[in-house]
Amino acid sequence: MSEKAIGYKQMVDIGEAVAYLEVLARGFQDGRIVVTRGAKTPELVPPSVVVLEIEAKQKKDKTKFGFEVTWKKASKKDGEEALRISPGSEKDPEDLPPAA
């Protein structure tokens, strides 16, 4: 799989920053985010559970707020049947509930 990456760092007014955040929020709600810059257009499809990392720092002359959302693609095995475990010959595995 080829990696499609887009980086962006630029001084913008707070209204433009808020607009980007609002569009991102809508994309997460809709389950699809498309970022375009030049010929690069990665399409991101976030799952229902993601890792959220927030960092806030203040120094003498600089304040930083970092916001990162990450996830891994689901493997093909995620849709397989649930695992069942039995204690040997005591019970038929079909009689036991699936392991969590």
C-alpha positions as CSV (number, residue, x, y, z in Angstrom):
1,M,0.0,0.0,0.0
2,S,1.4,3.4,-0.9
3,E,1.4,6.1,1.7
4,K,-0.4,9.3,1.0
5,A,0.6,12.0,3.4
6,I,-0.1,15.7,3.5
7,G,1.5,18.2,5.9
8,Y,0.3,21.7,6.6
9,K,1.7,24.4,8.8
10,Q,0.8,28.0,8.2
11,M,-0.1,31.1,10.2
12,V,-3.9,31.6,9.9
13,D,-6.5,33.8,11.7
14,I,-8.5,32.1,14.4
15,G,-11.6,32.0,12.2
16,E,-9.9,29.9,9.6
17,A,-8.5,27.6,12.2
18,V,-12.0,27.1,13.7
19,A,-13.4,26.4,10.2
20,Y,-10.8,23.6,9.6
21,L,-11.8,22.1,13.0
22,E,-15.5,22.3,12.2
23,V,-15.0,20.5,8.9
24,L,-12.9,17.8,10.6
25,A,-15.6,17.3,13.2
26,R,-18.2,16.9,10.5
27,G,-16.0,14.4,8.7
28,F,-15.6,12.3,11.9
29,Q,-19.3,12.4,12.4
30,D,-19.9,11.3,8.8
31,G,-17.2,8.6,8.9
32,R,-15.1,10.0,6.0
33,I,-12.5,12.7,5.7
34,V,-10.9,13.7,2.4
35,V,-7.9,16.0,2.5
36,T,-6.6,17.5,-0.8
37,R,-3.5,19.3,-1.6
38,G,-2.2,19.3,-5.1
39,A,-2.3,15.7,-6.5
40,K,-2.4,14.1,-3.1
41,T,-5.9,13.2,-1.8
42,P,-5.9,10.7,1.0
43,E,-9.3,9.5,2.0
44,L,-9.6,8.7,5.7
45,V,-12.3,6.4,7.1
46,P,-12.2,6.5,10.9
47,P,-13.7,3.6,12.8
48,S,-16.1,4.0,15.7
49,V,-13.3,3.9,18.3
50,V,-10.1,5.9,17.9
51,V,-7.1,7.0,20.0
52,L,-7.4,10.7,21.0
53,E,-4.3,12.5,22.2
54,I,-4.4,16.1,23.5
55,E,-1.4,18.1,24.6
56,A,-1.3,21.7,26.0
57,K,1.9,23.6,26.8
58,Q,2.7,27.1,27.8
59,K,6.2,28.5,27.9
60,K,7.4,32.1,28.3
61,D,6.7,33.3,24.8
62,K,4.9,30.3,23.2
63,T,1.7,28.3,23.7
64,K,1.1,25.0,22.0
65,F,-2.1,23.0,21.7
66,G,-1.7,19.6,20.0
67,F,-4.6,17.4,18.9
68,E,-4.0,14.0,17.4
69,V,-6.5,11.2,16.4
70,T,-5.1,7.9,15.3
71,W,-6.5,4.5,14.5
72,K,-5.5,1.2,12.8
73,K,-7.3,-0.4,9.9
74,A,-9.4,-3.4,10.9
75,S,-7.8,-6.7,10.0
76,K,-9.7,-9.2,7.8
77,K,-10.0,-11.4,10.9
78,D,-12.2,-8.9,12.7
79,G,-15.3,-10.3,11.1
80,E,-14.7,-13.9,11.9
81,E,-16.8,-15.9,14.4
82,A,-16.3,-15.5,18.1
83,L,-13.8,-17.7,20.0
84,R,-15.4,-20.5,22.1
85,I,-13.5,-22.3,24.8
86,S,-14.7,-25.4,26.6
87,P,-13.2,-27.2,29.7
88,G,-12.5,-30.4,27.9
89,S,-15.3,-33.1,27.8
90,E,-17.4,-31.5,30.6
91,K,-19.6,-29.5,28.2
92,D,-20.1,-29.2,24.5
93,P,-18.5,-26.0,23.2
94,E,-21.8,-25.0,21.6
95,D,-23.3,-24.8,25.2
96,L,-20.9,-22.1,26.3
97,P,-21.2,-18.4,25.6
98,P,-18.6,-16.8,23.4
99,A,-15.5,-15.5,25.2
100,A,-15.3,-11.8,25.4
